[in-house]
C-alpha cells in the first residue's frame, strides 16, 4: 500500500534502493531499470501521481510495466503519464490506468486535444514504438503495446478511437494498428504503433452521468505542436465503492518479457526498438529489479497464463507495505537535487545493522513471527536512519506497522544502539 501520505517517503526510499542496488547511474553509465512499478488500488491523487512520475522522469528510471489502476487520476495525472512516456528512452510493455477519473468526450469541440488522444499521439510519435521481436526463423515481429484504460469517464469511447485513427492515417491507410490480442505479429507496411486496448469500450461515462470538464490547454510533450486538454472532473464519488477488482491476463509476449534488451535502430525516419525476450515467468513482487543487461537469445512464445492477485494475510499485507519502503537512500539537498556525498552507512554496515535489528525483533513477543517479515521490517528501520529521519518520525513510522505499544521500545532501543555502535551515522542523522 502506498497512499498519498506515503508518497514522499516511498520516492525517497526508491531512490536510495536504486542507488544501493545499482550504484550512481552517472558513474556506471547505465540507467536505472525496473521490470514493474505497481501503485494500483491506492486512491492516489493527481498530485501524488505527478510526484511519482516526475521523479521517475528526473532520475531517468526506465520501467517495463506501470500499474496505476484504482487511483484518482485526472487530467493532470494523465499529462504526467504522457510526459514520462515521451521522455523515457526505452519502450514500456504495459500501462494500466483503468478505474481512474480520466474524462474525455469525443463529441466536444476539443476532440483530438483530450488526454487520451495526447497519450496515443505520444506513443505514435515515440521512436521506440512499435516494439520489435526477433523471433529467429520467423523473422521480426511486432509486439503490441498493452494499454488498459477501462473504467474511466470516456464518453463514446468507440467514436473517440475512430477519431484518433482517422487523424493517424496516410493515403487512406491508418498508421496505428488496433490489435485483438497482445500476440506478436508480422509488421504490415507502415505501422508506427501497434496497440492492444482490451477494456477501452468499458467506461463508466454514460449519457447524463459524464462529469463536468473544465478545460485548460497545455503543450503536448511529444512536440508535435498539438495541444491537449487538461480536464478536471467536478464529480465526487467513492473510489473504493466503485473500484473493480479485475484480473490481468498474461499473454505470451507478456509472460516472456520479464527481462529486456532494447536496441534502437532507424528506419524511414522512425527508429524501432528491437526486443530480445528470455522465457521467464512474470515476477510477483511490486518492484522488480532488472536481472541483467546482457544479450539473451530470443525465446519462443509460451502459452498464455493468468496472473492473479491473491488475498493476503495480515503478515503478508505488512510485507507488501514494507517492500514498497524497505531501502536505504542518499539524500537530496535544499534544491531538490541528489547529493553525491556517501551514505551514512556503508553497504556492509547496513547489512550488519539490519541483522542486529532483526535479532532484537525476534526477541519481542507479539511481533510478526515470519522471518521474511522481520527482515523487511529491519531493513525498513535501517532505511529510516540512512534517510535521516528524526527520532519522532522513526517512532511514528514503526507504529504504523507494530502499533504504539511495540514501536516506542523498539525505537528507543534502535536510537540507543545506533548512538552506541554507529556514532558517525548517528551524528550524521542528527541523532
Secondary structure, 3 states (H helix, E strand, C coil): CCCHHHHHHHHHHHHHHHHHHHCCHHHHCCCCEEEEEECCCCCCCHHHHHHHHHHHHHCCCEEEEEECCCCCCCHHHHHHHHHHHHHCCCCCCEEECCCCCCEEECCCCCCCCCHHHHHHHHHHHCCCCCEEEECHHHCEEEECEEEECCCCEEECHHHHHHHHHHHCEECCEECEEECCCCCCEECCCCCCEEEECCCCCCCCCCCCCCCCECCEEEECCCCCCCEEEECCECCCCCHHHHCCCCCEEECHHHHCCCCCCEEEECCCCCCEEEECCCCCCCCCCCEEECCCCCCCCCCCCCCCEEECCCCCCHHHHHHHHHHHHCCCCCCECCCCCECCCCCCCCHHHHHHHHHHHHHHHHCCCCCCCCHHHHHHHHHHHHHHHHCCCCHHHHHHHHHHHHCHHHHHHHHHHHHHHHHHHCHHHHHHCCC
